[in-house]
Amino acid sequence: MIQLLLTMDENQTMGKRFIIKILDESNLLISKDSLTSLERNIENFFQNYKTTIYKC
């Protein structure tokens, strides 16, 4: 089983707000490209969620 750790970096010190870290890379079943895509999708989700909250 792969364990992913999602961390939020409000200051974007690594250039991203959300950083996904693989806790066990010895059993990596997800490609780095897929991981990058997942990070981008999560970022977009939270941006849309934040916008929706402010509109309410």
Secondary structure as UniProt FT lines:
FT   STRAND          4..8
FT   TURN            10..11
FT   TURN            13..14
FT   STRAND          18..22
FT   HELIX           25..27
FT   HELIX           32..55
//
